[in-house]
Amino acid sequence: MTADLDLQRAILEWRARAAAEHRSAAQAARLLHLGVVLGLDRAHIDALARTVADELDHAALALGVARALGGDDAPVDVELALLLPGPGRGPLAEALLLCLTELCVGETLAVDLFATMRAAATQPEARSALDRILRDEPRHRRWAWRHLDALLRLDPEGGRRLLNDALEGILTGFASAYADVPAALDPGATGRAAGLLSGSTWRRVFWRTWSRQLRPKLSRAGLEAPRFAARAEARGSLPPTGAVHAGT
């Protein structure tokens, strides 16, 4: 990859990150609305409101990194279709699926990925943005699982049945996005300085987070994905069933 192409890819990836953070803000705002409708207590509402503000800040920071790398000021595109509620779902079902997908799985993965990006980043704006993001994301992760517990208490049996039916597909979707990055897209020196990761690093972080964080947290919530767990074990990324321990 030439230096110019490497720089352009870094700009595009930070712009894509801005779009993803904006989408996360919208999803957290949707869950905030549903939480009010469902009567979640004020601590959950306040935490979700802070998450919305944090994610909007992260989007602005990501755009700032792209501009520092030479990108323009054009607004990012957000796929509005991804923000529409699912057809025929009631508020609790929508809240449960949104919380599990966007907050529990998404934020848990984000912590480890952003920490890995920050460890290698040397570009000043990228380091500063990642520092701020990493002050917020662990808190988002902690609250995500608390939100899920609170929502499940509203309908323990039906809620777990709904989520277990959806979990295999949710995890497979994340694996396709996070763990199947081709090596041909590995960054050069400029990209690495800006916090971009190689395909092998994306895969390693994804499967490590699954085994150390996601799988134990899901199990404690009464959620299992046996086919996905078997796929992970077949890749050699997990110890034998029953020997998994939660990470920090």
Rosetta blueprint (number, residue, H / E / L):
1 M L
2 T L
3 A H
4 D H
5 L H
6 D H
7 L H
8 Q H
9 R H
10 A H
11 I H
12 L H
13 E H
14 W H
15 R H
16 A H
17 R H
18 A H
19 A H
20 A H
21 E H
22 H H
23 R H
24 S H
25 A H
26 A H
27 Q H
28 A H
29 A H
30 R H
31 L H
32 L H
33 H H
34 L H
35 G H
36 V H
37 V H
38 L H
39 G L
40 L L
41 D L
42 R H
43 A H
44 H H
45 I H
46 D H
47 A H
48 L H
49 A H
50 R H
51 T H
52 V H
53 A H
54 D H
55 E H
56 L H
57 D H
58 H H
59 A H
60 A H
61 L H
62 A H
63 L H
64 G H
65 V H
66 A H
67 R H
68 A H
69 L L
70 G L
71 G L
72 D L
73 D L
74 A L
75 P L
76 V L
77 D L
78 V L
79 E L
80 L H
81 A H
82 L H
83 L H
84 L L
85 P L
86 G L
87 P L
88 G L
89 R L
90 G L
91 P H
92 L H
93 A H
94 E H
95 A H
96 L H
97 L H
98 L H
99 C H
100 L H
101 T H
102 E H
103 L H
104 C H
105 V H
106 G H
107 E H
108 T H
109 L H
110 A H
111 V H
112 D H
113 L H
114 F H
115 A H
116 T H
117 M H
118 R H
119 A H
120 A H
121 A L
122 T L
123 Q L
124 P H
125 E H
126 A H
127 R H
128 S H
129 A H
130 L H
131 D H
132 R H
133 I H
134 L H
135 R H
136 D H
137 E H
138 P H
139 R H
140 H H
141 R H
142 R H
143 W H
144 A H
145 W H
146 R H
147 H H
148 L H
149 D H
150 A H
151 L H
152 L H
153 R H
154 L H
155 D L
156 P H
157 E H
158 G H
159 G H
160 R H
161 R H
162 L H
163 L H
164 N H
165 D H
166 A H
167 L H
168 E H
169 G H
170 I H
171 L H
172 T H
173 G H
174 F H
175 A H
176 S H
177 A H
178 Y H
179 A L
180 D L
181 V L
182 P L
183 A H
184 A H
185 L H
186 D L
187 P L
188 G L
189 A H
190 T H
191 G H
192 R H
193 A H
194 A L
195 G L
196 L L
197 L L
198 S L
199 G H
200 S H
201 T H
202 W H
203 R H
204 R H
205 V H
206 F H
207 W H
208 R H
209 T H
210 W H
211 S H
212 R H
213 Q H
214 L H
215 R H
216 P H
217 K H
218 L H
219 S H
220 R H
221 A L
222 G L
223 L L
224 E L
225 A L
226 P H
227 R H
228 F H
229 A H
230 A H
231 R H
232 A H
233 E H
234 A H
235 R L
236 G L
237 S L
238 L L
239 P L
240 P L
241 T L
242 G L
243 A L
244 V L
245 H L
246 A L
247 G L
248 T L
